[in-house]
Amino acid sequence: MVTPIVPEEVSTHLNEASRLRSEAARANSESAAESRLAAQLLKETGMRVRDIGEILGVSYQRAGQLISP
């Protein structure tokens, strides 16, 4: 088996890319949770699913998914 030798500068960039991917995954998860909370609060005001979708910038089908338990 051959193991390539990666220059330190390349390793630095690969490590940073990995860190940024992890950060992006965390941010996406938090964003989704906040969208669900916003959708739930709008639903509690009696707003229609289509209007919730419009406010959130998503389809009414996606809005329906966000407010589903």
C-alpha distances in whole Angstrom, upper triangle without the diagonal:
4,7,10,13,16,19,21,24,21,20,24,25,22,24,27,26,25,28,30,29,30,33,34,33,36,38,38,39,42,43,43,45,47,48,49,51,53,53,54,57,58,59,61,63,64,62,61,57,58,59,56,54,56,56,52,51,49,51,53,51,48,51,52,49,49,52,51,51
4,6,9,12,16,18,21,18,18,22,22,20,22,25,24,24,27,29,28,29,32,33,32,35,37,37,38,41,42,42,44,47,47,48,51,52,53,54,57,58,58,60,63,63,61,61,57,57,58,56,53,55,55,51,50,49,50,53,51,48,51,52,49,49,52,51,51
4,6,9,13,15,17,15,14,18,19,17,18,22,21,20,23,26,25,26,29,30,30,32,34,34,35,38,39,40,42,44,45,46,48,50,50,52,54,55,56,58,60,61,59,58,55,55,56,53,51,53,52,49,48,47,48,51,49,46,49,50,47,47,50,49,49
4,6,10,12,14,12,12,16,16,14,16,20,19,19,22,24,23,25,28,28,29,31,33,34,35,37,38,39,41,43,44,45,47,49,50,51,53,54,55,58,59,60,58,58,54,54,55,52,50,51,51,47,46,45,47,50,48,45,48,50,46,46,50,49,49
4,6,9,12,10,10,13,15,14,15,18,19,19,21,23,23,25,27,28,29,31,33,34,35,37,38,40,41,43,44,46,48,49,50,52,54,55,56,58,60,61,59,58,55,55,56,53,51,52,51,48,47,46,48,51,50,47,49,51,48,47,50,50,50
4,6,8,6,6,10,11,10,12,15,15,16,18,20,20,22,24,25,26,28,30,31,32,34,35,37,39,40,41,43,45,46,47,49,51,52,53,55,57,58,56,56,52,52,53,50,48,49,48,45,44,43,45,48,47,44,46,48,45,44,48,48,48
4,5,5,6,9,10,11,12,14,15,17,19,20,21,23,25,26,27,29,30,32,33,35,36,38,40,41,42,44,46,47,48,50,51,52,54,56,57,59,57,57,53,53,53,51,48,49,48,45,44,44,47,50,48,45,47,50,47,46,49,50,50
4,5,5,6,9,10,10,12,14,15,16,18,20,21,22,24,26,27,28,30,32,33,34,36,38,39,40,42,44,45,46,48,49,51,52,54,56,57,55,55,52,52,52,49,47,48,47,44,43,43,46,49,48,44,46,49,46,44,48,48,48
4,5,5,7,9,10,11,13,14,16,17,19,20,21,23,25,26,27,29,31,32,33,35,37,37,39,41,42,43,45,47,48,49,51,53,54,56,53,53,50,50,50,47,45,46,45,42,41,41,44,47,46,43,45,47,44,43,46,47,47
4,5,5,6,9,10,11,12,14,15,17,19,20,21,23,25,26,27,29,30,31,33,35,36,37,39,41,42,43,45,46,47,49,51,52,54,52,51,48,48,48,46,43,44,43,40,39,39,42,45,44,40,42,45,42,41,44,45,45
4,5,5,6,9,10,10,12,14,15,17,18,20,21,23,24,26,27,29,30,32,33,35,36,38,39,40,42,44,45,46,48,50,51,53,51,51,48,48,48,45,43,44,43,40,39,39,41,44,43,40,42,44,41,40,43,44,44
4,5,5,6,9,10,11,12,14,16,17,18,20,21,22,24,26,27,28,30,32,33,34,36,38,39,40,42,43,45,47,48,50,51,49,49,47,47,46,44,42,42,41,38,37,38,40,43,42,39,41,43,40,39,42,43,43
4,5,5,6,9,10,10,12,14,15,16,18,20,21,22,24,26,26,28,30,31,32,34,36,37,38,40,42,43,44,46,48,49,47,47,44,44,44,41,39,40,39,35,34,35,37,41,40,36,38,41,38,37,40,41,41
4,5,5,6,9,10,11,12,14,15,17,19,20,21,23,25,25,27,29,30,31,33,35,36,37,39,41,42,43,45,47,48,46,46,43,43,43,40,38,39,38,35,34,34,36,39,38,35,37,39,36,35,38,39,39
4,5,5,6,9,10,11,12,14,16,17,18,20,21,23,24,26,27,29,30,32,33,35,36,38,39,41,42,44,46,47,45,45,42,43,43,40,38,39,38,34,34,34,37,39,38,35,36,39,36,34,38,38,38
4,5,5,6,9,10,10,12,14,15,16,18,20,21,22,24,26,27,28,30,32,32,34,36,37,38,40,42,43,45,43,43,40,41,40,37,36,36,35,32,31,32,35,37,37,33,35,37,34,33,36,37,37
4,5,5,6,9,10,10,12,14,15,16,18,20,21,22,24,25,26,29,30,31,32,35,36,37,39,41,42,43,41,41,38,38,38,35,33,34,33,30,29,29,32,35,34,30,32,35,32,30,34,35,35
4,5,5,6,9,10,11,13,14,15,17,19,20,21,23,25,26,27,29,30,32,33,35,36,38,40,41,43,41,41,38,38,38,35,33,34,33,30,30,29,32,34,33,30,32,34,31,29,33,33,33
4,5,5,6,9,10,11,12,14,16,17,18,20,21,23,24,26,27,29,30,32,33,35,36,38,40,41,39,40,37,37,37,34,32,34,32,29,29,29,32,34,33,30,31,33,30,29,32,33,32
4,5,5,6,9,10,10,12,14,15,16,18,20,21,22,24,26,26,28,30,31,32,34,36,37,39,37,37,34,35,34,31,30,31,29,26,26,26,29,31,31,27,29,31,28,27,30,31,31
4,5,5,6,9,10,10,12,14,15,16,18,20,21,23,24,26,27,29,30,31,33,35,36,38,36,36,33,33,33,30,28,29,28,25,25,24,27,29,28,25,27,29,26,24,28,29,29
4,5,5,6,9,10,11,12,14,16,17,19,20,21,23,25,26,27,29,30,32,33,35,37,35,35,32,33,33,30,28,30,29,25,25,25,28,30,29,25,26,28,25,24,27,28,27
4,5,5,6,9,10,11,12,14,15,16,18,20,21,22,24,26,27,28,30,32,33,35,33,34,31,32,31,28,27,28,26,23,23,24,27,29,28,24,25,28,25,23,26,27,27
4,5,5,6,9,10,10,12,14,15,16,18,20,21,22,24,26,27,28,30,32,33,31,31,28,29,29,25,24,25,24,20,20,20,23,26,25,21,23,25,22,21,24,25,26
4,5,5,6,9,10,11,12,14,15,17,19,20,21,23,25,26,27,29,31,32,30,30,27,28,28,25,23,25,24,20,21,20,23,25,24,20,21,23,20,19,22,23,23
4,5,5,6,9,10,11,12,14,16,17,18,20,21,23,25,26,27,29,31,29,30,27,28,28,24,23,25,24,20,21,21,24,25,24,21,22,24,21,18,21,22,22
4,5,5,6,9,10,10,12,14,15,16,18,20,21,22,24,26,27,29,27,28,25,26,25,22,21,22,21,17,18,18,21,23,23,19,20,22,20,17,20,22,22
4,5,5,6,9,10,10,12,14,15,16,18,20,21,22,24,26,27,25,26,23,23,23,20,18,20,19,15,16,15,18,20,20,16,17,19,17,15,18,19,20
4,5,5,6,9,10,11,13,14,15,17,19,20,21,23,25,26,25,25,22,24,24,20,19,21,20,16,17,17,19,21,20,16,17,18,16,13,16,17,17
4,5,5,6,9,10,11,12,14,15,17,18,20,21,23,25,24,24,22,23,23,19,19,21,19,15,17,17,20,21,21,17,17,19,17,14,16,18,18
4,5,5,6,9,10,11,12,14,15,16,18,20,21,23,21,22,19,20,20,16,15,17,15,12,13,13,17,18,18,14,14,17,15,12,15,17,18
4,5,5,6,9,10,10,12,14,15,16,18,20,21,20,20,17,18,18,15,14,16,15,11,13,12,15,16,15,12,12,14,12,9,12,14,14
4,5,5,6,9,10,11,12,14,15,17,19,20,19,20,18,20,19,15,15,18,16,13,15,15,17,18,17,14,13,15,12,9,11,13,13
4,5,5,6,9,10,11,12,14,15,17,19,18,19,17,19,17,14,14,16,14,11,14,14,17,17,18,14,13,15,14,10,12,14,15
4,5,5,6,9,10,11,12,14,16,17,15,16,14,15,14,10,11,13,11,7,10,10,13,13,14,11,9,12,11,7,10,12,14
4,5,5,6,9,10,10,12,15,16,14,15,13,15,15,11,11,14,13,10,13,12,14,13,13,10,9,10,9,5,7,9,10
4,5,5,6,9,10,11,13,15,14,16,14,16,15,12,13,16,13,11,15,14,17,16,16,14,11,13,12,8,8,11,11
4,5,5,6,9,10,11,13,12,13,12,14,12,9,11,12,10,8,12,12,15,14,16,13,10,12,13,9,9,13,14
4,5,5,6,9,10,11,9,10,9,11,10,6,8,11,9,8,11,11,12,11,12,10,7,9,10,6,6,10,12
4,5,5,6,9,10,10,11,10,13,13,9,12,14,12,11,15,14,15,14,14,13,9,10,11,8,5,9,10
4,5,5,7,9,9,12,12,14,13,10,13,15,12,12,16,16,17,16,17,15,12,13,14,11,9,12,13
4,5,5,7,6,8,9,11,9,7,10,11,9,10,13,14,15,13,15,14,10,12,14,11,9,13,15
4,5,5,5,7,7,11,10,7,11,13,12,12,15,15,15,12,14,13,10,10,12,10,7,10,12
4,5,7,10,11,14,13,11,14,16,15,15,19,18,19,16,18,17,13,13,15,13,10,12,13
4,6,9,11,14,12,11,14,15,13,15,18,19,19,17,19,18,15,15,17,15,12,15,17
4,7,9,12,10,10,14,15,14,15,18,18,18,15,17,17,14,13,16,15,12,15,16
4,7,8,7,7,10,11,10,12,15,15,15,12,15,15,11,12,15,14,11,14,17
4,5,5,6,9,10,11,12,14,13,12,9,12,13,10,10,13,13,11,13,16
4,5,5,6,9,10,10,12,10,9,6,8,9,6,6,10,10,9,11,14
4,5,5,6,9,10,10,9,8,5,8,10,7,8,12,12,12,14,18
4,5,5,6,9,10,10,10,8,11,12,9,11,14,13,13,16,19
4,5,5,6,8,8,9,7,10,10,6,9,11,10,9,13,16
4,5,5,6,5,5,5,8,7,5,8,10,9,10,13,17
4,6,5,6,7,7,11,10,9,12,14,13,14,17,20
4,6,8,10,10,13,12,10,13,15,13,14,17,20
4,6,9,10,12,10,8,12,12,10,12,15,18
4,7,9,12,10,9,13,14,12,15,17,20
4,7,8,6,7,10,11,10,13,15,18
4,5,5,6,9,10,11,13,14,18
4,5,5,6,9,10,11,12,16
4,5,5,6,9,10,11,14
4,5,5,6,9,10,13
4,5,5,6,9,12
4,5,5,6,10
4,6,5,8
4,6,8
4,6
4
